[in-house]
Amino acid sequence: MTLKETFSQEDLGKILPSKIALIADLLAKRHGKDPVTVMMDFYRSKTYALLQNESTKYWWFSPAELSDLYERELSRGGHVDDNL
């Protein structure tokens, strides 16, 4: 079995839910927050917008790396309701 270097949008739809659940769980544990609230905030982030676009290759990053990118986005003044 070989590792695919390119995924279709359909492929992403299959792998993103579990990856996002892991991100939300990690962030919730780090910050003592409700995982569902964290997940909903993440879905409104620029990091998520980049993750769901196959061409950015963000899908390749681990949940820990994506969590760090999301926290960096927020620390730089990004807010979950910012326009992309």
PEKAPE-V674579 format. One record per residue. N is the residue number from 1. RES is the residue in one small letter. PHI is phi in radians with two decimals (none if undefined). NEAR is the number of other ideal C-beta (glycine too) atoms within 10 Angstrom. Layout:
N_RES_PHI_NEAR ; N_RES_PHI_NEAR
This chain:
1_m_none_3 ; 2_t_-1.87_4 ; 3_l_-1.43_4 ; 4_k_-1.34_8 ; 5_e_-1.60_7 ; 6_t_-2.27_8 ; 7_f_-2.03_16 ; 8_s_-1.45_10 ; 9_q_-1.06_10 ; 10_e_-1.13_8 ; 11_d_-1.04_13 ; 12_l_-1.05_17 ; 13_g_-1.05_11 ; 14_k_-1.49_10 ; 15_i_-1.67_11 ; 16_l_-1.15_17 ; 17_p_-0.97_11 ; 18_s_-1.23_10 ; 19_k_-1.14_17 ; 20_i_-1.18_19 ; 21_a_-1.07_13 ; 22_l_-1.16_15 ; 23_i_-1.08_27 ; 24_a_-1.09_23 ; 25_d_-1.12_15 ; 26_l_-1.08_19 ; 27_l_-1.15_22 ; 28_a_-1.08_16 ; 29_k_-1.17_11 ; 30_r_-1.09_11 ; 31_h_-1.98_10 ; 32_g_1.09_6 ; 33_k_-2.01_13 ; 34_d_-1.23_11 ; 35_p_-1.03_15 ; 36_v_-1.17_10 ; 37_t_-1.11_12 ; 38_v_-1.06_22 ; 39_m_-1.10_18 ; 40_m_-1.11_12 ; 41_d_-1.13_18 ; 42_f_-1.06_20 ; 43_y_-1.07_13 ; 44_r_-1.74_13 ; 45_s_-1.65_20 ; 46_k_-1.19_17 ; 47_t_-1.04_21 ; 48_y_-1.13_22 ; 49_a_-1.03_13 ; 50_l_-1.23_18 ; 51_l_-1.11_23 ; 52_q_-1.39_16 ; 53_n_-1.68_13 ; 54_e_-0.95_15 ; 55_s_-1.16_8 ; 56_t_-1.33_12 ; 57_k_1.13_13 ; 58_y_-1.09_20 ; 59_w_-1.05_17 ; 60_w_-1.31_10 ; 61_f_-1.23_18 ; 62_s_-1.31_12 ; 63_p_-0.98_17 ; 64_a_-1.13_11 ; 65_e_-1.13_12 ; 66_l_-1.17_24 ; 67_s_-1.08_21 ; 68_d_-1.11_15 ; 69_l_-1.08_17 ; 70_y_-1.12_23 ; 71_e_-1.12_15 ; 72_r_-1.12_11 ; 73_e_-1.01_19 ; 74_l_-1.19_14 ; 75_s_-1.20_8 ; 76_r_-1.57_7 ; 77_g_1.64_7 ; 78_g_-1.20_15 ; 79_h_-2.20_11 ; 80_v_-1.12_15 ; 81_d_-1.88_8 ; 82_d_-1.11_11 ; 83_n_-1.29_4 ; 84_l_-1.37_8
